[in-house]
Amino acid sequence: MSQKLVANLKSAFGERLLGASSAHGDEVVVVGREDLLEVARHLRDRESCEMLLDVAGVDLSEHPSLGGSADRFEVNYLFRSLANRSRVRVKVRVEEGQDVPSLSGLYNSANWAERETWDLYGVPFRDHPDLRRILCHHEFEGHALRKDYPIEQGQFCTVPEKLIQDHDIERAAGRADSAAEELHPSDLLTVNIGPSHPATHGALRLECLLDGEIIVDAKAEIGYLHRCFEKEAEDHTWAQVMPYTDRLNYVSAMLNNVIYSHAVEKMLGVEVPPRARVVRVIVSELSRIIDHLVCVCANLVDIGALTNYWYFYNVRESIYYDVIEPLCGSRLTTNYSRIGGLAHDVFEGFEQAVERNLEKLATAITEVTGLIARNRIFLDRTVGVGPMTTAQALDWGFTGPCLRATGCDYDIRKDAPYLGYETYDFDIVVGTAGDTRDRIMCRVEEMTQSARIIRQALQRGLPTGPIVVDDPAISLPPKEQVYGSIEGVMNQFKLIMEGTKVPAGEAYGFGEGANGELGFFCVSDGSGQPYRMKVRPPCFPIFSAYPEMVKGLMIPDAVAILGSINIIAGELDR
């Protein structure tokens, strides 16, 4: 279907389409800056591309084949059609000082994505409604992901940024729903939620404008936990990037490892051994369960239901202690997957430990659903609170449980299966109202479906054979070879010091993370280090919609909504 979409673009735009290519399963078209808006409108209106998934900038100035040209920058737009099960990447080349038309009038998801590209590369977006810094602070000078920006050069912020300006207050006063005959801007109160507050579940900030107890306007700020993942990736080998992925969504770290490995393997054109694939599925679904357990139990605490926390959190701890820690030696930022397979085989008794914890999970789900399913307080706090329609969710770039809660049955494990997910029997869990209750209950049922997948993998039995590809250019040699032969020493030395040589090119690798689609847009110049590594974190577009979701509600509603959309600052800020 993606190839048909490109054919339709060629038919519609002819020579205005500057190029088209296909590599690693990705369909790419190149357009001029001034044609971008029309092409994007065509994709949305004629090709049913309901979602602008991400915007990725690239500085070409040091690329061995593209550097030195007048077009220093490249902006990639990842479009997706769920209706037609197709995707296409639209590429625009930009000279220094040139601007690009903003797509924020077509897709709400473009707003923050374009802000990020401007912040990190300095590419301006014409007619953008709010082109400000987003990951770097407002006093930052320069653009951090340009190739000529020194990686070690940090900059301090000395003055907090005021998000809601006087003109925002005056505009809100004119439309606020108040019993007073006239509402003066001075009647509105500005309140900060976060960045240091238990209800924000991390370093997030929401500045609210209140008319009494009603939120009439809100703006969000992120970047408090920005660790320069993408800049650091350019300074490390492909394998050395792996521990950084643990720190994205640190609640489901192994799932990040697996999806990153899958993205690099897509560039390499390798397939991991059957045993590694099955173990990856098991640890991925365990990670999804852990993530959902933490999200739901913390969300319930936020609305006053503390008992549920212990039922769910105890299972989370049990999985960590019984399975995850014996598997990789750590609990939170776990590192087990490797490019081409796994770090090592599973421990003796792995299957039994997993089964024991699935039984504990089933008991905990029964206990928690018994406490909340018909609980009047829970229903009053969640039903109809922060609802999203499917069309709204797609426009904002929602994926994962937050999208499925609206009734959209999109799940990458079914729609673009990897790791053999097409061979497992499981249901896609969907809601109806897309509100806080649906987002919570979808996650609860998804845990049951994840357990169902894991049990199928265990019942089939783990395949025999290696757990990593037998390729000295990709995988570290066994220790007996390193300690017993000069060839083994040389092989290990070259892989550690120079890294795996990934063929020059680019690809977008993605998978179903716990919060939604986690993607890695990889650009290689043929060396052992990524030339560009763009992370598509699932909660970045979701949080961009949060200020709109809370308008017209009260602060307790905002707290309930925030817990239900499961924002993890590590992947949000990177």
N, C-alpha and C positions, 0 to 999 in steps of 0.2 A: 504493500500500500504506500510506503514511503516513496518508492520509485515512481509510482503513478502521480503522487503529489508533485514531485519535481517536474515530471512531464507536463503537468497542468501549468506549472509556473513558466516553463519554457514557451508553452503555447500562448500564454497570456502576455508575457513581457518580451519575448523574442530576444533581440540583440541587447536589450537593456539588462538582461541577465548576463553578467560579465564572466561567469564561469560556473561549472557544476562538476562535482566529483562524488565518488563513493569509495569509502575505505572503512574497514573494520565494521561493516554494517551500518555506518552513518552516511546519510545523504546530506550533502553540503552544496549550497549555492552562494555565489558571490554577487552582490549588488552594489550599485553606487549609493553614496550617502543620500542624495536627493530622491532616490527611488525607494528608500527603505520604508518610509511611511506607507506608501501605496502597496508595496509588497506585503507588509505586515497586515494591512487592512484586507487584502485579498486572501491571505492565509486564514484570517479570522472569519471573514464573511462568506468566502466561497469554498474553502477547503476544510471548514469546521475545526480549525486549530483553536480550541477553546482556551488553551493555556500557553502563556509565555513562561517557560519553566525557569530560565535563568539568563543572565547576561554576563558574558565573560570577556574581559579585556586581555590583550596580550601586547607586550612591548617587543616589537620585532627588531630593535636596533642592534642586537647582538646575535640574531639568528644567522647561522652560517649560510643559508640559502636565500633568506629574505631581508637580512639586515643591509643597511646602506641605501635602501630605496627611499623615495620621497615619503612613502606611506609608512610612518614610524609605528603606528598603532593599528590594531585589529580589534574589532568588537564583534563577538559572536553571540547570536540570539538563538536560544534553543526553544523551538516551537514544538508543540505536541497536540495531536488530535486524538482524543480518547474515542470519539465516535467512529473514526476510521482506523483506529489502532495504527497510527503512523506518526512519524516524527521527522523533522528536518532542522538543519542548522543553517541560519542565514548569516553570512559573513560580510562585514563592511570594513574597508581599509580607510584609514584616516591619517592625514598629515598633521604634523605638529601645529597647533593653533586652530585647526578646523573643528567645527562642531558637527554633531549628529542630531537629527530630529528626535525628540523624545517620543517614546511609545506609550507614555503614561496615560494619554488620552484614550488609548485602545485597550490597554491591560493595566489594571491596578498593580499587578506584580512588578511592572516595569519601574515603578517609583523608587523603591529602595534599591533594586538591582542597578539602576542607572546611577543613583547616588554613590553606590559602592565603586562603580567603575570610574566615576569622576574623582572620588576621594583618593583612590589608589593609583590612578594613571593620569589624571588631569584632563581627560577627554570630556569636554562640555556637551551637555544635551540641551539643544534649543527648545524653548517653551516648556521646560520642566517646571512643575509648580513649586518645588522646594529643594533646589539643588544645594545641599549642605553636606558637610562631612558626616560620616555615619559610623565608620569603624575607628578612624583616627579622630582625636579631639579637635575642637574648633580652633585651637591656637596652633595646630600643627602646620609646619611650613614644608612645602614640597609634596611629593606623591610617592608613597613608600614602595610601590611595586614596580616603579620604573627601574630599568637595569642600572642606571647611573646613581640610584639612591643607595648610600652605604648601608649594609645590613646591620651594622653595629650602632648606627646613629639613632638613638632614642630621643624623644622630646617630652618635656614635662608640661603638664597643664596646670595653670596657676589660678584660673578664674572659672567657676562653674558657668555653664551655658544656660541661659534662660530660654526655655523651649516655647512657651506661650508668650507671644509679644502683645503689645498694646493693641495693635490692629486686630489680633485674634480675639481679644477681650471685647472690643467694640462690636465686632461682627457677631460674636456669640450673644452679646446683650440684646442685639436686635432680633434674635430668633429664639431666645430662651423662653421656655414655657413657665411662666410665673403668674401667680395670682395677683401680683401688683399691677396697677394700671400702667405704670412706666417702670422700666428696669434700667438702672444706671450701671455703667461698667463697674463702679465701686461696690455694687451689690454682689458682685461675683467674687468668689474666693478661690485662690490658687493653692492646690495641695499637691505635694510630692509624695508618691509611693515609690519607695526604693531610692537609690540603688542598694541601700543596706537595710533590708526589712525581711523578716521571715516569710511574709506572704508572697514575695517576688521569686522565691525559690532560686535565687542567684543574683548576680549583679545586673539588675535591670532597673530602669527608671521610667515611671509614667507620671507626667505632670498633668494633673486634672484641673479643669475649671468647673467650679461647682456653683449651681444656683440652688441654695439650700442644701439638700442632700442629693440632688440630681447632677450627674456629670453632663455638662453641656458641650464640652470640648476636651480633647485629650491629645497629647503628643508623647511619643515614646522615644527613649534614647537608649542606645546599646553601645558596645565597644569597651566596657569596663574590664572585660576579661580577654581583650584582643591580644593574642599571643603570636601573631604574625606567622601562622601556620604556612601560608602560601609562600611567603618570602623565605622562610626556613627550608621549605621543600626544595627551592632552587639551589640551596647551598649544601644539600645532602644527597646521598645516593638514593635510588629508588627504594632499596631495602631499608635504609636508615629512616625513611619517612614513616615506616610502619608504626613505631611507638608514638608518633605524633597523632596518629589516627585514634589511639586509645583515648586521647584527651579531648576528642570532639564531643561525642555523646558518651561521657564517662559512665553513664548508667547502663549502657549496653555496648561496652567497649569491644568485645569480640566480634560483634556484628559489623562494627566499623572496619576492623581488620580484614574481615572476609570480603567486604564489598570493595575495599581498596585493592586487595590482592586481585580480585576479579577484574578490576579496571586495568591494572597493569598487564595481567595475563591476556586481556583483549588486545592490547598493543603488541604483545609478544607473539600472539597467535598460538598459545599453548593451552592444553587442557589438563587439568590436574587429575591424578589417578583416582579410580573409583572409591577407594577407601577414604581418601582425603575429602572427596565430595560429600560422602555420607556424614562424616564427622563434622564437616563444616555446617551441614544442614542442622545437625543436632545442636551444636554450640550456638548457631545463629538463633534458633528458636528458643533455646534456653535464655539467651540474651534478651530476646523480645519479651519473654515472660517476666524476667527481672525488671525490665524497663516499665512494663505495664503495671507490675506490682507496686513499684515505687510511685509512679504517676497517680494511680488510683488511691493508694492509701494516704499519700500526702494531700491530695485534693480533698479527700474526705475529712482529714484533720482540719483543713482550712475552713470547712463549713460546720465544724463542731462535732464530727463523728470520730472520736479518738480510738474507740475499741477496735474498729476495723483495721487501724494502722498495725496493731500488734499481730492480728491474724495474717495479714499479708507480708509484713516486714520479716516476720519469723521465717517464712518460706524463702524469702529472698536471701536471708543470711544462711539458711540451710543449704541452698544451692551453691552459694559461694564457698562455704566451708567443705561441703561433701564432694563437689564436682569441679568448680572453677579453680580453686586454689591447688588441689592435687594435680590438676591438668597443666597449669602453667606457672605455679609458684607465687601468684599474687592474687589479690582480691578485686580491687577496684579498676585500676588501669591495666587491664589484662592484655597480654600480648602472646598470641598463640599461632595465628595464621602467618604464612610466609608466601612470597611470590613463588608460585609453582606448587604449593601444597601446605604442609603444616610443619611446625618447628620440630615436633617429635610425635611418636605414637601415643595413644591413650594409655592411661594407667590400668593395672589389673583391677577388675571390679568396677570399671567405669559404667558399664551398662546397668549393673545392679544399683549403683549410686544414683544414676539418672532416674530409674524407675521408682526408687524410694521417694524421691523428691516430687515426682509427678503425682504420686498418691497424696503427699502432703498438700500439694497445690489444689487438688480436687476437693479435699476437705476444707481448705481455707476459702475457696470460691463459694462452696455451699454455705459456709458460715457468714461470709460477708453479704452475699446476695440475700440471705435470710434476714439480715439486719437492715438492709437499705431498700430492697425492691419495692416494698409497700410502705416505707417509712414516710410519714407525712412531712416531717421537717426536711428530709432529703429531697422529696419531690417538690416542695415549695421553693427550695433553694436552687433547683436545677432545671425543672421543666419550663421551657419557654425562655430560659435565660441565655442570652448570646446565641440565638439561632442563626444558622447560615443555610441558604439554599445551595443546591449543587452549582448553579450558574455563578453565584457569588463566590463560592469556594474556588472554583476553577479560575475565575478572573483574578483572584488574589494569589493563585499558585499553590493552593492547598493540595497535599497528598496524604497518604496514610490514613490513620483512624479519623482524623479531623475531616477528611474528604468523604470517607466511607460513612461517617455518621450522618451525612446529608442525604444518603440513599444511593450514592454513586458506587458501583461495585468494581472500582478500579484497584487492582492489586498487582504489582509487578511480578510477583511469584506466579500469577496466572497469565497475565497479559504479555509478559516478556520473560518467560521462565529461564532460570539459570540453575546450576548445581543439580539439575534433574528434578526440580520442583514439579514439573509436569507429570511426573510419575507418582506423586503423592495425592491422596484423596483428602481434600479439606474444603471447607466452605469459606466464602468471602462474607465477612460479617458487615452488615449495613444497618444504618438507622433510618429514621424517617423525618425527624424534625431538625437534625443538625444542631441541636442545643446542647447545653452542658450535660444533661442526663444521657443523651445519646452518645456523646463522646466518652463518657465514663463507662457506660454499659457495653459499648463496642469493644473497648479494651478488655473488659472482663471476659467477654465471650471469645475474643481473639486468643486469650491465654489458653482456653479450652481447645481451640483449633491448633495452636502451636503444640500442645501436648499430644494431640492426635497425630500430627506429623512426626513427632519424635518417636512415638510408640510404633508407628509403621516402620521407621528406620531401624528400630531395635528388633522388631519382629522379623524383618528380613535378614538381620544379622549383618555385622560389619563385613564388607568385602575383604578378602585377604589381599596382600600385596603392599607395595610401597605407599608412603604417605607424602611423597614429594616427587616431582618429575626428575627423571634421570638425565639431567643436562648440566654439565659442568659450567656452562655459561650463565646458568640461572641459579642453581642450588649449591649451597655449601657442601663440600665433600664430607663423608663420615669422619668422625674423629680418629678412627683407627688409620685412615689414609693420611690424615694430616700429621699424625704422630709417627707414621711408619714409612712415609715415602716423600721424596722431594717434590714429586708431581702434586701430591695432596697439599703440601705446604704452599706451593706456588699458586695452585688453584684458589685456596682460601685467601691468600694475600691479595691476589688480583681482584677477587670479588669484594673484599672488604675495602680496599683502598680505591679501586676504580669503579666498582659497582657493575651491575648487570647492564650491558649495552642494549638499550631498547631502541629498535629501529626508528629512524626519523619519521615523524608523522604526528598525527593527532587523533584522539578518539575520546568519546564520552562513555565511561563505564559507570553503571548504576545498579542499584539493588533496592529491595524493600527494607529500609531501616525501620526501627521501632516507631519513629515519629512520622515516617513517610519516605519519600524518595531521597536517598543519599546518593549523590553522584560526584564523580571526579572527572573533570575535563583535563585530559593529559596532553601536553605538547612535548614532544621529544626532538632534540636536535641530533640524536644518534649517540650521545655520550652516556655516561653512567649516571647522570643526574637529570631530573626533570628540568626542561627549559621553562615550563609553566605548569602549575598544578592548581586548578581552580576547583574549590569544593562547593558543591551545591547542597547546603545543609537544609533538611526539611523544615526546621522551625523558623528559618529566616523569613520566608514569605508569609508564614502563618502569623508570626508576631507583628509583621507589618500591618496586618488587618486589625490587630487588637485595639488600637485607639478608636476605630470605627465601631467595633463590636460593643464597646462599653458605653457609647454615647446614649443618653436618655435613661441610663440605669444608675444604680447607687454603688458606692464603693464596695460594700459586701458582695454585690453581684460581680464587680470587676475581679475580686479575689477568686470567686468561684470559677469564673471563666478562665482566668489565667492558669489555674491548676489543671483545667480540663484540656487546654491546648498544649500542655507539657513542654514548656520552653526550657531547653538546656543551654545555659550560657556558653558552655564550651564549644558547641557546634554553631551557635548563633553568631558568636564573635570570631571564632577560629583564632 
